[in-house]
Amino acid sequence: MTEIDYEDPQFYTNRELSWLDFNDRVLEEARNKHNPLLERLKFLGITQSNMDEFVMVRVASLAKLVEVKWDGHDASGLSAAQQLKAVNDKAHEQLVKQYTTLNRILLPAIKQVGINLLRVEELNDEQLQFIKSYFHDELYPVLTPMADDTSRPFPFIGNDTINLSLRLSKKGHDKSLYATLQVPSIFPRVVRLPKAENDFILLEDIIKKFVDQLFVNYDIHDVSTFRVIRDMDLDVAEEDTSDLLKEVQQQLKLREHGKVIRLEVESDISKKLRKRLVRELGTDEDSVYEVNGPVDLNFLGKLYSTVADKDELKYPPFQAYQDTDLNDEHNIFESIQERDRLMQHPYDKFDSVVEFIRQASIDKGVLAIKMTLYRVSGNSPIIKYLGRAAQNGKQVTVLVEVKARFDEENNVHWARQLERMGCHVIYGLVGLKTHSKLSLVVRREESGIRRYVHLGTGNYNDSTAHFYTDIGLLTANNNIGVDVTNIFNMLSGYSRPPYFHKLHISPNGIREFIIDKLDQAIRYAQFGRPVHVQMKMNSLSDQEMIAKMYEASHAGVKIDLLIRGICCLKPGIKGISESISVHSIVGRFLEHSRIYIFDFEGEKQVYLSSADLMTRNLNRRVEQLFPVEQPDLAQRVLSIYRTLWQDNVRTRVLDVDGTYNRVDRRGRASLDAQDYFAVQATQWAEKQQLDLHKQNPNQFQPMMSPENQHDPFGEER
């Protein structure tokens, strides 16, 4: 028999093109009539923010590889230049689809319900007077026109800023002059107009209307909006620095001046302005994107939150559930002693995780708290309680990953703050990002020292926990406690534990574990024994992992994959991946949890992890994979996976030709898994409240103030 080469490039999809396919699935949600109208606007805005980050990092990396003439190829066999060309071609197609969605579908639809994004020529007299006053009273003192001539060179254009490019001439002269004007970000880009509650105009349109007042005695011939996206990847040479914090801060300053990777201009820009911008910014022609509408669709998220009295055009609110044993009226450590606790966010409140740290900060028996922080919110209660714990005499050690992409500045701030509050702060290992989600509380009890642990699939971020789906485990399992202690010793010192009892740790450990499990599955299949592998993750791109899955499928192993984003694996290839199925769910919440299930003849082994199966997660990050061993909790994770797999509303199925297609629902009841979990959480919460009322019918429950109510996206209402 001819030996199969499971790493043959024809069996792989390019990572960057697969990511663009994911963003296209998000874009489909903006076009989906079954979604509430304002949520569709928000989905379209998300496609822009997704694209911006993709360009800043991934496209920028490809551009650098092309620049240095890298002669390698990716798993799908494409060179860097071929990838960059294919990405730009596909991104141009997606841009057209984005603006067609805005102009032909969403703007007319919101107009029908009384929400208007107006152009200057559509304003009535009162609105014109309003924007005139707004310009003179608010904007004029702040605006700074920048001339561009022989004595004043073309100004620096900041990443992701909205700017106006102008061609003008002195009155009575023909010579063209040029200037730029940054639209100030300190003002809201979406401006509410008077009288009509939901009439809006964009800030740059107001400035354009009156921009001539900044250039007295000059005639303005052309004005066009533009924006640049720069290379924003952080390049920290850790082996060459003794102070990682200072190096990160230095690189943050340098990053602001990265190479221009994408230039967005209005489609009606004059040839002279376009040519000048391309030359001055050093942009490749393939990297110029002409947009048929407002530059930068991120404003749609602001419009979503600015619209008044249109809640019926948003997702209905749901009530997240919190086990009473994990709230502030109970001793959370006694509750964890009784049994392990599992939470599925956002359907289970993240408050329980915050409460775990809060009680640890004031509990007299607690001796130490150790925690990893990758991304936290701008006003994190966890940071506050860690500081309180240190001030209460606890030994507090926090690993703050200051290299967390686009959160570097925020994390540097929190690292300094934690140090000022008396915490020991460490910054991870040289050459590795610490992406694991771990908390350890060491407590002295009558029986001796006991360790309490929280392990999660997502960040300790109370804001994103409202709209990222993640799973967390609270446990007092001694073996897990010992493993987590060893991990922190490894992160903060020179410890290298010879083995772990329950956990599997990257780099290397998670890769070895999953390959061992797939090898075991292959042996089962070869002997005709039933075996089933189920995995859920954000992205699958590691070539060695995919090759092993192909080998397993060839042997007859059934593999089901729930992958929200990038998938470089091709399912359904005859003789290679016929027994592999790939589903992707894009919906109201961002699917972020990682689940790994191995079913050997009905014996189901359930694991959760912080890691996707990407090379960076397996080789260059500290990650954890941990078992869910308590039978009822393992069953709950299995049920969560099963519900997600049976979803036929939000799911797309990846076909052998690389396309994602909706599930055929004919003859089947609709199941939106995310909606199912939200309804279930609300029912549990309402039943809990009813039970509490029956126990104490005279208890007075004050109504929450509007300031304390949060919507499911974590934004104040």
N, C-alpha and C positions, 0 to 999 in steps of 0.2 A: 504493500500500500504506500502511496505517496504521502509523506508527512505534510500536514497542513501548516502553513505559516500563518498563525493567528495574528501576526503583526503586519500583515500585508496592507499597504495603504488603502486599497480599495474597500477595506472593511471599516474604514474610519471616516467620520465627518469632521471637518475642520472646526476647531473650538470656537473661533471668532464668528464664523458663519452660523454656528449653532446658537450662539448667544443672540445674534440678530433675529434668528427664528423665534427665540423666546420673547424678545421685545415686540415682535410682530403679534405674538399671542396676547400680549398686554394691549396692543393697539386694537386687536379684535374686540376686546372688552369695551373699548370706547365706542365701537360700532354696534355693539350688541343691544338691541332694542329691549331686551328683557331686564337690563340693568337700569336702575333709577337714573334719570337724566343728568343730574349734577354729578353722580358717581362716574358717568361716562366722560364728563369733562375732566374729572380728576384722573381717570385712567390715561387720558391723552396727555395730561401734564406729566404723569409718571413716565411715559415713554420718552419724554424729553430729558428728565433728570437721569433716567437710566442711560440714555445715549451719551449725555455729557460725561458721566463717570467712565463709561466704556471708552470714549475717545481720549480722555485725559490719561488713561492707564494703558489699555490694551492696544489701541491704535497707535498711541505714542511709542509703545514698545516695538511694534512692527516698524514704525518709521525709523527708530534708532537702529534696528537690525539691518534695514535696507541701507542706511547711511554708512554703516561700518562694513557693508558687503558681506554679511553673514551668509555662508554657503550651505547651511543646513536646511532641513525640511521638517515639517511637522508630521504628526502621525498619519495624516491623510496624504502626504507626499508633496505638499505645496511649499515653495520657497517663500521667504519673507515678502519679496516683491509681489509674487502671485497672490499671497494672502491680502496684502495691502490693497492691491487693485480690486480683488473680489469684494473686500469689505466696503471700499468706497462705492463700488457699483451698487451693492445691495443697500447701503445706507442712503444713497440718492433715491432709490426706488421707495424706500420706507418713508423718506421725507415727503415725497409727493403724496403718498397715502395718508400721512399725518395731516397735511394741510387740506387735502380733499375731505377728510373726515371733519376737520374744523369748519371749513367754509360751506360745504354742501350739506352737511348733516347736523352738526351740533349747534352752530350759531343760529340757523333758521329754527331749530327745535326749541332753543331756550327763548328765542324771540316770541314764539307762540305762547309761552307761559309768562310773558311779561318781564323777561330778563334781557337787557339790551347792551351789547358792547358796541358803542357808537363811534363813528368817525366824525371828524370836525364838521364836515359838510352836512351831517345829519342832525346837528344840534339846533335847538330852538334859541330864540333871542336871550332868554333868561340863562340858559346853559352856556351860551357864548360869553355872556357877561361874567358868569361864574368862573370859567376857565381863564378869562382875561385877568380877573382879580387874583386868582390863584397863582398865575404866572408872576404877576408884578409883586404881590405881597409875600409869596412863599419861595418861589423858584428863582427869580431873577437875582436875589442877593447871593445865592449859593452857586449858580452856574459859572463855569470858568471856560470860556472859549480858548482853544489852543491853536494859534496860527502855525502854519507849516510852510516855511520858506527857507531861503538860503541861510538866514541868520538864526532861525529857530527850527531845529530838525523835527521830523515826524515824532510825535509824543509816544511814550510807552502806553500801550493799551492793555489794561489788566484783564486777567482771565475771567471769563463769564460776566463781563460788564456790558451794559447796553450803551452804545455810542452812536453819535450822529457824525457822518462825514459830509462836508460841505464844499461846494465849488462856488466861488464868488468873484466879483471884480469890483474895483473901485469905480464909483460913479463917474461916467465919462471916459472910462478906459476899457479896453478889450481884453487885457491880459488876465488869464485865469489865475486865481489864487485859491489856496486850499486851507481848510481848518477842520478840526475835530472838536467834538463836545461830548463829554461823558454825561449820560443821564444819571443824576445822583441817586444812589441806592438807599439814602437815608429817608427818602419819601416812598410811600406806597406806590407800587407801579399801577395798581388798579385804583382809579379815583372815582368815588361815588359822586354822581351829579345831583343837583338839587331837585326837589319836588318829587319826581318819580323815584320810588324807593330803590328800584333795581335797574337804574340806568347808570352805565359806567363808561369811562374812557381811559385809555392808556396814557401814562405820564408822558411818554415820548411824543405822542400826538399833540399834547398841549404845547410842549416845547417847540415842536416843528412849526406850529401855527404862529408863534411869536418870536421865532429865533432871529428874525431880521433885526429885532430891537437890541440884540447883542452886537450887531455889526453896523453901527451908524455910518452913513455915507457910503455904504457898499450895496451892490445888487447881488442877491443870492440867486444862482442859476439852478443848482441841484442840491437836494438834501436827501440823504438816505441813511437808514438805520443799519448798523452792523454789530456783530459780536464775534469774539474770538474764543476758542477753546485751546488752552495750552497744554503742553506736557507737564502733568502735575505729579508724576510718580516720584516718590521719595527715594533718594539714593544715598543710603547711610552706610559708609564704610566702617562697620563696627570693629573690625580687627585693627583699625588704625586709630581708634579713639579710646581714651581712658574715661571719658565722660559722655555717656550716651545721650543724656538729656541735653547737653550743650550742642552736641552734634546734630540732634534732631531739630533743635531750634534754629541752628545755622542753615540746615537744609530747607526748612520751611521758608526762610527768607529767599533762598536761591530759587526755590521752586516757582515762586511767583513770576520769575522771568524765563520760564521754560519756553521752548520752541512752539510756535503756533502750529497746531495740528489740524484745526478746522476753522474756516472763516465762513460765517453766515451773513448773507446780505439780502436785502429786499430784492424781489425779482424785477422790479422796475428801476433798479439802480442804473444810472447813466454809464456808458462805456468808459468815460474818462475817470469817474470815481472808482469804478470796479478795477480798472487797470492800475490805478494809483495804489489802491489798498493791497492788491495782490503783490505789487512790487515792494512796497514799503514794509509789508508784514512777512515777506519771504515765503509766501504760501504756494504750494503746488496747485496746479489747475484742478486736479482731481479732488482737492480738499476744499474747494469753494462750493458752497451750498446756497443756491438761490431759493428763497422762501416766498411763497405766495400768501403773505399775511404777516401778522406780527412776528418779529424775530424773537425766538426763545419762548417756547410754550409753557415754561415753568409758571408763568403768571396764572395759568388756569387753576392751579391749586389755591392761589390767593383769591381768585374769583369765587371758587367753591365756598371758601370760608367767609367771604364778604357778603354774599347774597343773603338777604333778610327774608325770614318768614316763608321758607320754601322747604321745610323739613320733609314734606311728602315726596320731594324729589331726591331724597337721600335714602340710604339703607335704613330700615327701621332699627331703632336701638334694641339691644338685648341686655339682659341682666347677667353679669358674670357671677359664678358661684364661688363661695368660699366655705370650706369645711369649718364649722364652728370650733373644732379642736385646734385650728391653726390661726384663730383670731386673737385679738389683744385681751380677751377675757379669759383665756386659758393659758396654762403653762405649756408652751410649745414643745419643750424638751420632754415632758411627761407624755405628751401625745406621740412623739416620735419613738419614745421607748416602747410604747404599746405595739406599734407596727409601722412599717414604712409608709410614706405618704407620696402619692403621685399627683402631679398637677399638669393639666394641659391648658396652656395659655393660648389665646386670651379668654377662653371659655371658663377657666378657673382663674381667679384673681391672682395677680402677681403680688398683691398685698401680703400673702402668706410668706413669700421669700423675704420681703422687706421686714416683716414681723420677726422672722427667724434672726435677722441681724439686730433688730431693735432690742429684742429680749436678751440677746447675748450681750449687748452693750451695757445692760443694767443688772443682769443676774449676778448675784454675789458669788455663785459657785463657778462662774465662767472665768477661766484663767487666761485663755488666748483665743484670738480669732485670726484665721488666715484666709486670704481671698485672692482670686485672680480677677482683674477687671480689664476687659478688652474694649468695650464701648459702654459708656454710661450717659445718662441724660444730662442736660445743661443745669438742672437743679436737683441732683440726685439725693434722695433721702438716705440711700445706702452710704454714701460718702459721709453724710451728717452723723449717722449712727456709728460708723467706724471711728470717726473723730471723738464722739462721746465715749466710746469704749476705751480709747487710749487715755482720755482724761479721767476715766474712772479706774485707771490702774491696770487695765487688761493689756496683755502683750498682743499688739495688733501688727500683723505683717500683711502688706498688700502688694501684690505684683500688678503694676500698672503698665500695660503694653503701650508704650509711647510711639510704637511704629504702626498702630492700627490705622489703616489707610483712611485719610480725610477726617480722622478724629485725633490726629497727632496733637494739634494745638489744644484741643479740649483736654486731652489726657495729660499733657505737660502741665496744664493749669491745675488739674486735680492732684497730680503727683506732688506738686509744690504745696498745695493746700493740705494734703494728708500729712506731709512732713511737718508743716507748721502746727498741726493738731496733735503731734506726738506719735504718729504711726511710723513704723519701719516700712520704707518704700523700696521695692526692688524693681528692676526694669527688664527682667527676663534674661535669656541666655544669648550669648554672642552667635549671630548668624541665624537665629530662630525667632519667630514670632510665637508668643504664648497666646493661643486661641482657646485653650481649655476653659471651661466654666465650672469653677470649683470654689466651695466655701467649707471651711473646717472650723468647728467650735469645740474647744477642749474645756471640759467641765469637771470640777471635783464633786463627787457624790458620795453618799455613805458607803457604797460598795467599791469606791475607788475612782480612778480617772476614767471618764467616758468621752468618746469622740462622737460628735454629731456632724453630719455631712450633707451638704446640698450639691448635687451634680445636675447639670442641665445641658440642653442642646442649644440654648440661646444665651444672649448677653444679659448681664445684670443691668438692664436698662428699663426703668419703669415706664418710659414713654413708648418705646417700640413694642413693649409687651402687650400693648392694647391692640396691635394689628399684625404682629408676627406670631405665627403658630409655633410654639415650642413646648417641650415636655421637660419637667424637672422632677427629681426624686429627692426626698428628705429621708435620711436613714441614720440609724445608730449601729448598723452592722459593723462589727469590730474589724473584720478583714478589710472592708472598704475603708474604714477609718485609718487603719495602718497604711494602706496603699496611698491614700491621699496625703497622710503625714510624710511619707517617703517622697511623694512628688514635690511637696513644698520644700523639703530638705534638698532635693535635687535642684530646684529653681533658685534657692537662696544661697546654697553652698556648693560643696564639691561631691555630695553624696551620689553614688550610682548604685541603687539597689539591685541585687542580682536577679530578683524576680518580683512580680506583683501577684497578690493572691487573687484578686477579682478584676482589676482594671487592666486595660491594654492601652499603652501610651505611644503616641507618635512623638518624635520620628521613629519609623520602622516598626514599632510594635503593632499598630493597627493593621498595617499592610500584611505583616506576617500572620496575624490572627485570621484575617478574612481569607487570605490565600489558603491557610490550613483548613478552614471550614469548607471552602470550595473544593479543595482536594478530597476532603472527606465525602462531600456530596458526590463527586465524580465516582468514588469507589462504590458508594451506595447504588448509583445509577448503573454502573457496570455489572453489578450483581442482581439487577432487576428489583432492587428495593426502593420503595417510594421515598422521594426526597423533593423538597420544595424550598426555594430560597426567595425571600421577599426583602426588598430594600427600599428605603425612602431617603432622599437626599436633595440638596439644592442643585448639585452639578456632578456629572460623571465625565471625567476627561483623562484619567490616568491610563496610559496605554497598557501597562502590565496588568492592571486590574481588568480592563476590558478583554485583553487576550485570554486571561484566565476564565472569564465568564463565557467567552466563545468556546473554550476547551470544555467547560462544564456542559454547555448546551449541546455541543457535539456528542457528548457522552450520554445525553438524555435528561439532564437536570432541568427541571422547570424553574424559570427565574422570572419574577415579576418585579419591575422597577417603577417606583414613583419618583419622577425627577422633574422638579419645577422648571429648571433653567437649562444649562448646557448639557447636552448628551452627545458625546462623540461616538457612542456605540450605535451600530445599525442593526435593528432587530429584523428577524424574518428572512435572513440570508440562508438559502438552501444549503443544508449540510454544515452550517456555521452557527447560526443564531435562531433557528426555527422555533425553539422553545423559550425564547426570550420575548417578553412583552414590556413595552414602555408606555406609561401614562404620564401626562403632565397636567397639573391643576393650577390654573390662574384664576383667582377670584377676589372676593372682598378682602380676605386676609392674605398676607404673604406666607406661603408654606415654607417653613424654615427648620422644622424638626428633622432629625436624622434617626432612622429606625433600621435596625438590621435583625432579621428573623431567619433562623435556620430550622427547618422542620425535617427531622430524620425519623421516618416511619411513625409520625404522629407525636414524637417528642419534640416539642417546640422550644427552642432556645431564643430568648428575647433580649436584645441589646439596644441601648441608646448611645448616641455619640455627639460630640461637638464637631465631628469631622465629616466633610464630604469626601468622595473618592476622587480627589484631584491631587496631582503630584505635589503641589505646594503643601496641602494638608497632611499628606502622608510622609513627606520627606523633610519639609522645612518649617514645620510648626509643632509646637507642643499641643497635643490634643488628647482627649480621653474617650474611651469607649467602655461602657460599664453595663453589667447585666441587670435585668429586672427579674429578681428571683422569687419574690413573694407571689404566690399563685394568683391571687385576685388582681394584683397590679399587672402581672404579665398578661392575664386575660384581657385587662382593659386596653393595654397597648395593642394586643392582637385585634381587638374590636375596633380600635381607632384606625388601624391599618386597613382592616376589612371594609369599613365604611368609606374610607377614602378611595379604595380600589373600586368599589361599586358605584361611586359617584358617576352620574351620567349627564350632569348639567354643566359643570365646570371643566370636565376632563376632555383633553385631546389625546388621541392615540397616535403614537409615532409609527408610520408605515415604513415598509422596506425602501420606498423611494425617497425617504427623508422628509415627507410632508406630515404635518400634524392635522388630524381630522377629528371632528366632533364624534361622539358616540351615537350610534343609531339607537334612538329611544323608542322606535315603533313597537307598540305592544308592551312597553315596560313603564312602570311607575317612575316618575321623576325623583331623583335623589341628588340634592345639592348637599354635599357632605358638610361644608362649612355652615350652611344654614341649619342643617340637622343638629350640629353640635351647639350652635347658638340657641336654638329653641330648647334643646335638652338642658343647657345650663340655666336658662330662664326658668324652666319648670322646676329644676332642683332648688333654685334660689327661692322661688315662690313657695314651694312646699316647706322649705326650711323656715321661712318667715311665718307660715301658717302654724307649723308645729310649735315654734317658739311662742306664738300668741296664745295657743291653747294651753301651754304650760304656765304662762303668766299673762292672762287676758287684760290685766290692768296696767301693763307696762306702757309707758308713754314713749312713743317713738317720734322725735322731731323730724320735720321735713328738712332735707338737705338744702342748703342755699345754692343758688345757681352757680356761684363761684367754685363750689366743690364738685360739681357734676362734670364728668368727662365723657366725651363721645368715644365710640370704639376706635377712633383713629388717634386718641391721645391728645386731642386739641380741646382747649377750654371752650365751653359754650357760653 
